[in-house]
Amino acid sequence: MVFKKLIFVVFGWLTVFAAMAQAENTADSLDQVLAGIQGNEEKFDLMMDLSQKSFSNNTNISLHYAEEAYKLAEKSGDKFKELQASYRLAKIFYFLSDLTHAMEYATRLRTLAEELNLDRDKAHALDAIGVIYYDIGYQAKSSENFFASLKIYEKLDDKEGIGANLCRIGTLYLDQQDYGKAVEYYTKSIDIAKEINSIEGIASNLNNLAKVYFEKQEYEKALEIFEEALALNLEEENSYLVASNYLNIAEVYLEMKQYPVAISTLQSAEKMFGKLGNKLRLAKTRVMLSQVYFATGQIRQSEDLALSTLKIGIENNYKEIIVSSAGLLSDLNLALSDSAAAFRYFSLEQQYRDSLFLEEKQKTLTKLELQYHFEKIENQLNLARQRRNTVIFIISTVLLLSLVIIVLIWKQLKLKARKMQLEKASFEKELEFKNKEMVINVMSLMKKNEMLAGLSERLISIDEATTSPESKDTIKKVAVEIQKSQEKEIWKEFSLRFKEVHGDFYDKILVQFPTLTPNELKLCAFLRLNMSSKDIAELTGQRVTSLETARYRLRQKLGIANSDVNLITFLSSL
């Protein structure tokens, strides 16, 4: 006997949608609402809802709404919604056995998940791609995607995803008859299922584990594990899985040639599949039961079951069932010495066997074509990914170089600013030193002025005391000459010193105020050195009151009407 291949689940696709008594009415009402909705977001959500609700009753309607939702998402440029619609379309096409379109949307799901940095969705996409590759018999690619998906699930610590992938990988090893690895991965998956308290997951993996031991012909071990899985399914009241367990257990008893127990177990499976209305599984169970009856010499019971099974096969076009039933009936009639009937059933068996052969051949060609097509899609995606990575690399390199250049320019400007700051500080220190030196010279001039003023006063007192007209005249001339030379010499030396420090001061102030007199320019120079009216009076021999008047007139000429503006500050800013 040959076990039915383990059915894979594409990110939870084994979940059976609950049948809804009024699903069509609900879909119709939602469709009416859809026509009146203007907002794209609300329309998208409703389309996805319609697709889900119609899935269990009418897959084509479900596909229609999913495609409309995808178009809307693509048109609006909403990548996340496009991802959601791709998920739904990949699922629907997979269940419709349209693996080409299923792969198209699964790869689109992966691309969008990578663009949006959604690891969980990327894992789902890789899982789906792995399942599709498994269905076409491309185990290398299937394994590659399952392991990539497992790596992401482990990173996310997604126990459910990890458990499902371990189960898938275990089945790949089982197909390769690497029983040690298959047991290892199934056991890990069972441990995960126990950790998350998934009874269905535990039972499913125990069933897979038992198949390993069955293929290894360790029937006692296989039987023990099958019965453990059966107990869990009975506890969960999962009739389909219970019936499947009975069928598996019966196969073990058949291999152990314990026919009475095998017949009893097959009858339990037959009864449950009959209640469930699963005609295919019911037919397979009856074929096995008929074969057991034939092997134990119960010819009439075997013939009755074989005939009823053949009828089911013909009514539902179950070609494998027809081949098995017709072959069994041919053998039965040979045993009953009815060669005509035996030949008739043999011919029927060969007819459907040839049909199955052609179908398998066509399936093989289709799988090879799909394999070529999927590899082409994969190469195109890899090429697009490489181009995108190249563009990203070039942009990143340009940005990095730009950043380096900006940093270098910034550092250069910073050094230049620092240099200018140091030069400015040096200049200010030098200016401060020269200003201090000038103030010292001015103080020296003031002392010299005081001395000359004292000498002039003494000459005047001598003039008053002398009686000779000639002497008086000479003394007066000398006194006047001293006063003139005093003012001329002081101003000459002051101007020289001032221009050394503030060479462009006169040029700047005359450009703005060309009507200033020489005396006003002198006053400006004194004020630029922050000298008070008293200091200026001592230096020039003028009265303080005269200087205050001169300062007032200077403010008017300079256009400083606001009394809050300091005259010295104003001149220092020039």
Secondary structure, 3 states (H helix, E strand, C coil): CCCCCCCCCCCCCCCCCCCCCCHHHHHHHHHHHHHCCCCHHHHHHHHHHHHHHHHCCCHHHHHHHHHHHHHHHHHHCCHHHHHHHHHHHHHHHHHCCCHHHHHHHHHHHHHHHHHCCCHHHHHHHHHHHHHHHHHCCCHHHHHHHHHHHHHHHHHHCCHHHHHHHHHHHHHHHHHCCCHHHHHHHHHHHHHHHHHCCCHHHHHHHHHHHHHHHHHCCCHHHHHHHHHHHHHHHHHHCCHHHHHHHHHHHHHHHHHCCCHHHHHHHHHHHHHHHHHHCCHHHHHHHHHHHHHHHHHCCCHHHHHHHHHHHHHHHHHHCCHHHHHHHHHHHHHHHHHCCCHHHHHHHHHHHHHHHHHHHHHHHHHHHHHHHHHHHHHHHHHHHHHHHHHHHHHHHHHHHHHHHHHHHHHHHHHHHHHHHHHHHHHHHHHHHHHHHHHHHHHHHHHHHHHHHHHHHHHHHHHHHHHHHCCCHHHHHHHHHHHHHHHHHHHHHHHHHHHHHHHHHCCCHHHHHHHHCCCCCHHHHHHHHHHHCCCCHHHHHHHHCCCHHHHHHHHHHHHHHCCCCCCCCCHHHHHHCC
